[in-house]
Amino acid sequence: MSEVVILVTNSGLGNAEKGLREKMMGVFLSTLDTFPQLPGKILFYTDGVKLVVEGSPVIGELKALEEKGVHLIACGTCLDYFGLKDQLVVGEVGGMAAILEAMIGAEKVLSV
């Protein structure tokens, strides 16, 4: 595991229509899963938390990464805001302190 942290702040990748953004996030995560060097953590906040809850189109990809040891952390405040805390399927709920600790301790922080 590397000291790379990935920030996910949207429920898809890019700025296209929703269907394409969701498809691209799936492609991103499944391609990431094939790399020999995985990030240590993926942090989800704002709209990004919608990817770790029931109904997310990328739960399978996220579970595969988690099984390989990637630590997935979803912002508890954001989950509460959207009323999704009880729908978490993958990863764990963390506060802003956990998110900041991960970012500050990382060698690299990538935002998607």
CNS distance restraints for C-alpha pairs under 8 A (distance, minus, plus):
assign (resid   1 and name CA) (resid  37 and name CA) 6.39 0.50 0.50
assign (resid   1 and name CA) (resid  38 and name CA) 5.73 0.50 0.50
assign (resid   1 and name CA) (resid  39 and name CA) 6.12 0.50 0.50
assign (resid   1 and name CA) (resid  40 and name CA) 5.29 0.50 0.50
assign (resid   1 and name CA) (resid  69 and name CA) 7.77 0.50 0.50
assign (resid   1 and name CA) (resid  70 and name CA) 7.72 0.50 0.50
assign (resid   2 and name CA) (resid  37 and name CA) 6.65 0.50 0.50
assign (resid   2 and name CA) (resid  38 and name CA) 6.40 0.50 0.50
assign (resid   2 and name CA) (resid  39 and name CA) 5.48 0.50 0.50
assign (resid   2 and name CA) (resid  40 and name CA) 5.43 0.50 0.50
assign (resid   3 and name CA) (resid  39 and name CA) 6.66 0.50 0.50
assign (resid   3 and name CA) (resid  40 and name CA) 5.74 0.50 0.50
assign (resid   3 and name CA) (resid 105 and name CA) 7.74 0.50 0.50
assign (resid   3 and name CA) (resid 106 and name CA) 4.98 0.50 0.50
assign (resid   3 and name CA) (resid 107 and name CA) 5.02 0.50 0.50
assign (resid   3 and name CA) (resid 108 and name CA) 6.60 0.50 0.50
assign (resid   4 and name CA) (resid  38 and name CA) 7.87 0.50 0.50
assign (resid   4 and name CA) (resid  39 and name CA) 4.78 0.50 0.50
assign (resid   4 and name CA) (resid  40 and name CA) 5.73 0.50 0.50
assign (resid   4 and name CA) (resid  41 and name CA) 7.04 0.50 0.50
assign (resid   4 and name CA) (resid 106 and name CA) 5.67 0.50 0.50
assign (resid   4 and name CA) (resid 107 and name CA) 5.81 0.50 0.50
assign (resid   4 and name CA) (resid 108 and name CA) 4.81 0.50 0.50
assign (resid   4 and name CA) (resid 109 and name CA) 5.86 0.50 0.50
assign (resid   4 and name CA) (resid 110 and name CA) 7.45 0.50 0.50
assign (resid   5 and name CA) (resid  39 and name CA) 5.65 0.50 0.50
assign (resid   5 and name CA) (resid  40 and name CA) 5.98 0.50 0.50
assign (resid   5 and name CA) (resid  41 and name CA) 4.94 0.50 0.50
assign (resid   5 and name CA) (resid  42 and name CA) 5.72 0.50 0.50
assign (resid   5 and name CA) (resid  43 and name CA) 7.31 0.50 0.50
assign (resid   5 and name CA) (resid 102 and name CA) 7.12 0.50 0.50
assign (resid   5 and name CA) (resid 103 and name CA) 6.65 0.50 0.50
assign (resid   5 and name CA) (resid 106 and name CA) 6.15 0.50 0.50
assign (resid   5 and name CA) (resid 108 and name CA) 6.32 0.50 0.50
assign (resid   5 and name CA) (resid 109 and name CA) 4.85 0.50 0.50
assign (resid   5 and name CA) (resid 110 and name CA) 6.25 0.50 0.50
assign (resid   6 and name CA) (resid  39 and name CA) 6.93 0.50 0.50
assign (resid   6 and name CA) (resid  41 and name CA) 6.45 0.50 0.50
assign (resid   6 and name CA) (resid  42 and name CA) 4.70 0.50 0.50
assign (resid   6 and name CA) (resid  43 and name CA) 6.16 0.50 0.50
assign (resid   6 and name CA) (resid 109 and name CA) 5.78 0.50 0.50
assign (resid   6 and name CA) (resid 110 and name CA) 4.74 0.50 0.50
assign (resid   6 and name CA) (resid 111 and name CA) 5.70 0.50 0.50
assign (resid   6 and name CA) (resid 112 and name CA) 7.22 0.50 0.50
assign (resid   7 and name CA) (resid  42 and name CA) 5.95 0.50 0.50
assign (resid   7 and name CA) (resid  43 and name CA) 4.92 0.50 0.50
assign (resid   7 and name CA) (resid  44 and name CA) 6.17 0.50 0.50
assign (resid   7 and name CA) (resid  45 and name CA) 7.83 0.50 0.50
assign (resid   7 and name CA) (resid 109 and name CA) 7.16 0.50 0.50
assign (resid   7 and name CA) (resid 110 and name CA) 6.04 0.50 0.50
assign (resid   7 and name CA) (resid 111 and name CA) 4.58 0.50 0.50
assign (resid   7 and name CA) (resid 112 and name CA) 6.20 0.50 0.50
assign (resid   8 and name CA) (resid  42 and name CA) 7.15 0.50 0.50
assign (resid   8 and name CA) (resid  43 and name CA) 6.00 0.50 0.50
assign (resid   8 and name CA) (resid  44 and name CA) 4.86 0.50 0.50
assign (resid   8 and name CA) (resid  45 and name CA) 6.54 0.50 0.50
assign (resid   8 and name CA) (resid  48 and name CA) 5.21 0.50 0.50
assign (resid   8 and name CA) (resid 111 and name CA) 6.24 0.50 0.50
assign (resid   8 and name CA) (resid 112 and name CA) 5.50 0.50 0.50
assign (resid   9 and name CA) (resid  44 and name CA) 6.00 0.50 0.50
assign (resid   9 and name CA) (resid  45 and name CA) 5.21 0.50 0.50
assign (resid   9 and name CA) (resid  46 and name CA) 5.48 0.50 0.50
assign (resid   9 and name CA) (resid  47 and name CA) 5.64 0.50 0.50
assign (resid   9 and name CA) (resid  48 and name CA) 4.29 0.50 0.50
assign (resid   9 and name CA) (resid  49 and name CA) 7.61 0.50 0.50
assign (resid   9 and name CA) (resid 111 and name CA) 7.74 0.50 0.50
assign (resid   9 and name CA) (resid 112 and name CA) 7.13 0.50 0.50
assign (resid  10 and name CA) (resid  45 and name CA) 7.86 0.50 0.50
assign (resid  10 and name CA) (resid  46 and name CA) 6.89 0.50 0.50
assign (resid  10 and name CA) (resid  47 and name CA) 4.66 0.50 0.50
assign (resid  10 and name CA) (resid  48 and name CA) 4.22 0.50 0.50
assign (resid  10 and name CA) (resid  49 and name CA) 7.88 0.50 0.50
assign (resid  10 and name CA) (resid 112 and name CA) 7.81 0.50 0.50
assign (resid  11 and name CA) (resid  21 and name CA) 7.75 0.50 0.50
assign (resid  11 and name CA) (resid  22 and name CA) 6.97 0.50 0.50
assign (resid  11 and name CA) (resid  47 and name CA) 5.38 0.50 0.50
assign (resid  11 and name CA) (resid  48 and name CA) 4.71 0.50 0.50
assign (resid  11 and name CA) (resid  49 and name CA) 7.27 0.50 0.50
assign (resid  11 and name CA) (resid  50 and name CA) 5.84 0.50 0.50
assign (resid  11 and name CA) (resid  51 and name CA) 5.85 0.50 0.50
assign (resid  12 and name CA) (resid  18 and name CA) 7.16 0.50 0.50
assign (resid  12 and name CA) (resid  21 and name CA) 4.36 0.50 0.50
assign (resid  12 and name CA) (resid  22 and name CA) 4.51 0.50 0.50
assign (resid  12 and name CA) (resid  23 and name CA) 7.61 0.50 0.50
assign (resid  12 and name CA) (resid  24 and name CA) 6.95 0.50 0.50
assign (resid  12 and name CA) (resid  25 and name CA) 5.28 0.50 0.50
assign (resid  12 and name CA) (resid  48 and name CA) 7.70 0.50 0.50
assign (resid  13 and name CA) (resid  21 and name CA) 4.65 0.50 0.50
assign (resid  13 and name CA) (resid  22 and name CA) 6.53 0.50 0.50
assign (resid  13 and name CA) (resid  24 and name CA) 5.61 0.50 0.50
assign (resid  13 and name CA) (resid  25 and name CA) 4.98 0.50 0.50
assign (resid  13 and name CA) (resid 112 and name CA) 6.57 0.50 0.50
assign (resid  14 and name CA) (resid  21 and name CA) 5.80 0.50 0.50
assign (resid  14 and name CA) (resid  24 and name CA) 7.83 0.50 0.50
assign (resid  14 and name CA) (resid 112 and name CA) 7.87 0.50 0.50
assign (resid  15 and name CA) (resid  21 and name CA) 6.82 0.50 0.50
assign (resid  16 and name CA) (resid  20 and name CA) 6.17 0.50 0.50
assign (resid  16 and name CA) (resid  21 and name CA) 5.85 0.50 0.50
assign (resid  17 and name CA) (resid  21 and name CA) 6.24 0.50 0.50
assign (resid  18 and name CA) (resid  22 and name CA) 6.11 0.50 0.50
assign (resid  19 and name CA) (resid  23 and name CA) 6.18 0.50 0.50
assign (resid  20 and name CA) (resid  24 and name CA) 6.02 0.50 0.50
assign (resid  21 and name CA) (resid  25 and name CA) 6.26 0.50 0.50
assign (resid  22 and name CA) (resid  26 and name CA) 6.34 0.50 0.50
assign (resid  22 and name CA) (resid  57 and name CA) 7.03 0.50 0.50
assign (resid  23 and name CA) (resid  27 and name CA) 6.29 0.50 0.50
assign (resid  24 and name CA) (resid  28 and name CA) 6.00 0.50 0.50
assign (resid  25 and name CA) (resid  29 and name CA) 6.13 0.50 0.50
assign (resid  25 and name CA) (resid  58 and name CA) 7.48 0.50 0.50
assign (resid  26 and name CA) (resid  30 and name CA) 6.04 0.50 0.50
assign (resid  26 and name CA) (resid  57 and name CA) 7.39 0.50 0.50
assign (resid  26 and name CA) (resid  58 and name CA) 5.58 0.50 0.50
assign (resid  26 and name CA) (resid  61 and name CA) 6.95 0.50 0.50
assign (resid  27 and name CA) (resid  31 and name CA) 5.91 0.50 0.50
assign (resid  28 and name CA) (resid  32 and name CA) 6.04 0.50 0.50
assign (resid  29 and name CA) (resid  33 and name CA) 6.23 0.50 0.50
assign (resid  29 and name CA) (resid  58 and name CA) 7.86 0.50 0.50
assign (resid  29 and name CA) (resid  61 and name CA) 5.93 0.50 0.50
assign (resid  29 and name CA) (resid  62 and name CA) 7.13 0.50 0.50
assign (resid  30 and name CA) (resid  34 and name CA) 6.90 0.50 0.50
assign (resid  30 and name CA) (resid  61 and name CA) 5.66 0.50 0.50
assign (resid  31 and name CA) (resid  35 and name CA) 7.04 0.50 0.50
assign (resid  32 and name CA) (resid  38 and name CA) 7.11 0.50 0.50
assign (resid  33 and name CA) (resid  38 and name CA) 7.32 0.50 0.50
assign (resid  33 and name CA) (resid  61 and name CA) 7.66 0.50 0.50
assign (resid  33 and name CA) (resid  64 and name CA) 7.28 0.50 0.50
assign (resid  33 and name CA) (resid  65 and name CA) 6.03 0.50 0.50
assign (resid  38 and name CA) (resid  70 and name CA) 7.11 0.50 0.50
assign (resid  39 and name CA) (resid  70 and name CA) 6.39 0.50 0.50
assign (resid  40 and name CA) (resid  69 and name CA) 7.61 0.50 0.50
assign (resid  40 and name CA) (resid  70 and name CA) 5.28 0.50 0.50
assign (resid  40 and name CA) (resid  71 and name CA) 6.17 0.50 0.50
assign (resid  41 and name CA) (resid  70 and name CA) 5.42 0.50 0.50
assign (resid  41 and name CA) (resid  71 and name CA) 4.52 0.50 0.50
assign (resid  41 and name CA) (resid  72 and name CA) 5.74 0.50 0.50
assign (resid  41 and name CA) (resid  73 and name CA) 7.42 0.50 0.50
assign (resid  41 and name CA) (resid 102 and name CA) 7.51 0.50 0.50
assign (resid  42 and name CA) (resid  70 and name CA) 7.13 0.50 0.50
assign (resid  42 and name CA) (resid  71 and name CA) 6.32 0.50 0.50
assign (resid  42 and name CA) (resid  72 and name CA) 4.98 0.50 0.50
assign (resid  42 and name CA) (resid  73 and name CA) 6.41 0.50 0.50
assign (resid  43 and name CA) (resid  72 and name CA) 6.04 0.50 0.50
assign (resid  43 and name CA) (resid  73 and name CA) 4.95 0.50 0.50
assign (resid  43 and name CA) (resid  74 and name CA) 6.03 0.50 0.50
assign (resid  43 and name CA) (resid  75 and name CA) 7.75 0.50 0.50
assign (resid  43 and name CA) (resid  99 and name CA) 6.71 0.50 0.50
assign (resid  44 and name CA) (resid  48 and name CA) 4.92 0.50 0.50
assign (resid  44 and name CA) (resid  49 and name CA) 5.11 0.50 0.50
assign (resid  44 and name CA) (resid  72 and name CA) 7.67 0.50 0.50
assign (resid  44 and name CA) (resid  73 and name CA) 6.13 0.50 0.50
assign (resid  44 and name CA) (resid  74 and name CA) 4.66 0.50 0.50
assign (resid  44 and name CA) (resid  75 and name CA) 6.15 0.50 0.50
assign (resid  45 and name CA) (resid  49 and name CA) 5.30 0.50 0.50
assign (resid  45 and name CA) (resid  74 and name CA) 6.11 0.50 0.50
assign (resid  45 and name CA) (resid  75 and name CA) 5.10 0.50 0.50
assign (resid  45 and name CA) (resid  78 and name CA) 6.16 0.50 0.50
assign (resid  46 and name CA) (resid  75 and name CA) 7.65 0.50 0.50
assign (resid  46 and name CA) (resid  78 and name CA) 5.53 0.50 0.50
assign (resid  47 and name CA) (resid  78 and name CA) 7.75 0.50 0.50
assign (resid  48 and name CA) (resid  52 and name CA) 7.96 0.50 0.50
assign (resid  49 and name CA) (resid  53 and name CA) 7.18 0.50 0.50
assign (resid  49 and name CA) (resid  74 and name CA) 5.81 0.50 0.50
assign (resid  49 and name CA) (resid  75 and name CA) 6.89 0.50 0.50
assign (resid  49 and name CA) (resid  78 and name CA) 6.87 0.50 0.50
assign (resid  49 and name CA) (resid  79 and name CA) 6.39 0.50 0.50
assign (resid  50 and name CA) (resid  56 and name CA) 6.62 0.50 0.50
assign (resid  50 and name CA) (resid  84 and name CA) 7.91 0.50 0.50
assign (resid  51 and name CA) (resid  56 and name CA) 5.01 0.50 0.50
assign (resid  51 and name CA) (resid  57 and name CA) 7.25 0.50 0.50
assign (resid  51 and name CA) (resid  58 and name CA) 6.49 0.50 0.50
assign (resid  51 and name CA) (resid  59 and name CA) 7.05 0.50 0.50
assign (resid  52 and name CA) (resid  56 and name CA) 6.45 0.50 0.50
assign (resid  52 and name CA) (resid  58 and name CA) 7.89 0.50 0.50
assign (resid  52 and name CA) (resid  59 and name CA) 6.43 0.50 0.50
assign (resid  52 and name CA) (resid  62 and name CA) 7.72 0.50 0.50
assign (resid  52 and name CA) (resid  74 and name CA) 7.46 0.50 0.50
assign (resid  52 and name CA) (resid  88 and name CA) 5.94 0.50 0.50
assign (resid  52 and name CA) (resid  89 and name CA) 5.89 0.50 0.50
assign (resid  52 and name CA) (resid  90 and name CA) 5.44 0.50 0.50
assign (resid  52 and name CA) (resid  91 and name CA) 7.00 0.50 0.50
assign (resid  53 and name CA) (resid  59 and name CA) 7.73 0.50 0.50
assign (resid  53 and name CA) (resid  84 and name CA) 7.02 0.50 0.50
assign (resid  53 and name CA) (resid  87 and name CA) 5.16 0.50 0.50
assign (resid  53 and name CA) (resid  88 and name CA) 4.31 0.50 0.50
assign (resid  53 and name CA) (resid  89 and name CA) 5.02 0.50 0.50
assign (resid  53 and name CA) (resid  90 and name CA) 6.98 0.50 0.50
assign (resid  54 and name CA) (resid  87 and name CA) 5.51 0.50 0.50
assign (resid  54 and name CA) (resid  88 and name CA) 6.52 0.50 0.50
assign (resid  54 and name CA) (resid  89 and name CA) 6.02 0.50 0.50
assign (resid  58 and name CA) (resid  62 and name CA) 6.26 0.50 0.50
assign (resid  59 and name CA) (resid  63 and name CA) 6.03 0.50 0.50
assign (resid  59 and name CA) (resid  89 and name CA) 7.56 0.50 0.50
assign (resid  59 and name CA) (resid  90 and name CA) 7.06 0.50 0.50
assign (resid  60 and name CA) (resid  64 and name CA) 6.24 0.50 0.50
assign (resid  61 and name CA) (resid  65 and name CA) 6.44 0.50 0.50
assign (resid  62 and name CA) (resid  66 and name CA) 6.12 0.50 0.50
assign (resid  62 and name CA) (resid  90 and name CA) 7.07 0.50 0.50
assign (resid  63 and name CA) (resid  67 and name CA) 6.07 0.50 0.50
assign (resid  63 and name CA) (resid  90 and name CA) 6.37 0.50 0.50
assign (resid  64 and name CA) (resid  68 and name CA) 6.53 0.50 0.50
assign (resid  65 and name CA) (resid  69 and name CA) 6.67 0.50 0.50
assign (resid  65 and name CA) (resid  70 and name CA) 5.58 0.50 0.50
assign (resid  66 and name CA) (resid  70 and name CA) 4.72 0.50 0.50
assign (resid  66 and name CA) (resid  71 and name CA) 6.15 0.50 0.50
assign (resid  66 and name CA) (resid  72 and name CA) 6.81 0.50 0.50
assign (resid  66 and name CA) (resid  90 and name CA) 7.97 0.50 0.50
assign (resid  66 and name CA) (resid  91 and name CA) 7.35 0.50 0.50
assign (resid  71 and name CA) (resid  91 and name CA) 7.00 0.50 0.50
assign (resid  72 and name CA) (resid  90 and name CA) 7.51 0.50 0.50
assign (resid  72 and name CA) (resid  91 and name CA) 4.52 0.50 0.50
assign (resid  72 and name CA) (resid  92 and name CA) 6.34 0.50 0.50
assign (resid  73 and name CA) (resid  91 and name CA) 5.65 0.50 0.50
assign (resid  73 and name CA) (resid  92 and name CA) 5.12 0.50 0.50
assign (resid  73 and name CA) (resid  93 and name CA) 5.77 0.50 0.50
assign (resid  73 and name CA) (resid  94 and name CA) 5.75 0.50 0.50
assign (resid  73 and name CA) (resid  99 and name CA) 7.55 0.50 0.50
assign (resid  74 and name CA) (resid  78 and name CA) 7.98 0.50 0.50
assign (resid  74 and name CA) (resid  79 and name CA) 7.54 0.50 0.50
assign (resid  74 and name CA) (resid  91 and name CA) 6.90 0.50 0.50
assign (resid  74 and name CA) (resid  92 and name CA) 6.03 0.50 0.50
assign (resid  74 and name CA) (resid  93 and name CA) 4.90 0.50 0.50
assign (resid  74 and name CA) (resid  94 and name CA) 5.75 0.50 0.50
assign (resid  75 and name CA) (resid  79 and name CA) 6.30 0.50 0.50
assign (resid  75 and name CA) (resid  93 and name CA) 5.94 0.50 0.50
assign (resid  75 and name CA) (resid  94 and name CA) 5.29 0.50 0.50
assign (resid  75 and name CA) (resid  95 and name CA) 5.66 0.50 0.50
assign (resid  75 and name CA) (resid  96 and name CA) 6.83 0.50 0.50
assign (resid  75 and name CA) (resid  99 and name CA) 7.67 0.50 0.50
assign (resid  76 and name CA) (resid  80 and name CA) 6.10 0.50 0.50
assign (resid  76 and name CA) (resid  85 and name CA) 7.06 0.50 0.50
assign (resid  76 and name CA) (resid  93 and name CA) 5.34 0.50 0.50
assign (resid  76 and name CA) (resid  94 and name CA) 5.60 0.50 0.50
assign (resid  76 and name CA) (resid  95 and name CA) 5.67 0.50 0.50
assign (resid  77 and name CA) (resid  81 and name CA) 6.11 0.50 0.50
assign (resid  77 and name CA) (resid  95 and name CA) 7.12 0.50 0.50
assign (resid  78 and name CA) (resid  82 and name CA) 6.35 0.50 0.50
assign (resid  79 and name CA) (resid  83 and name CA) 5.96 0.50 0.50
assign (resid  79 and name CA) (resid  84 and name CA) 4.88 0.50 0.50
assign (resid  79 and name CA) (resid  85 and name CA) 4.85 0.50 0.50
assign (resid  80 and name CA) (resid  84 and name CA) 6.08 0.50 0.50
assign (resid  80 and name CA) (resid  85 and name CA) 5.64 0.50 0.50
assign (resid  84 and name CA) (resid  88 and name CA) 6.88 0.50 0.50
assign (resid  88 and name CA) (resid  92 and name CA) 7.79 0.50 0.50
assign (resid  94 and name CA) (resid  98 and name CA) 5.78 0.50 0.50
assign (resid  94 and name CA) (resid  99 and name CA) 7.07 0.50 0.50
assign (resid  95 and name CA) (resid  99 and name CA) 6.55 0.50 0.50
assign (resid  96 and name CA) (resid 100 and name CA) 6.01 0.50 0.50
assign (resid  97 and name CA) (resid 101 and name CA) 5.94 0.50 0.50
assign (resid  98 and name CA) (resid 102 and name CA) 6.16 0.50 0.50
assign (resid  99 and name CA) (resid 103 and name CA) 6.29 0.50 0.50
assign (resid 100 and name CA) (resid 104 and name CA) 5.96 0.50 0.50
assign (resid 101 and name CA) (resid 105 and name CA) 5.94 0.50 0.50
assign (resid 102 and name CA) (resid 106 and name CA) 6.11 0.50 0.50
assign (resid 103 and name CA) (resid 109 and name CA) 6.43 0.50 0.50
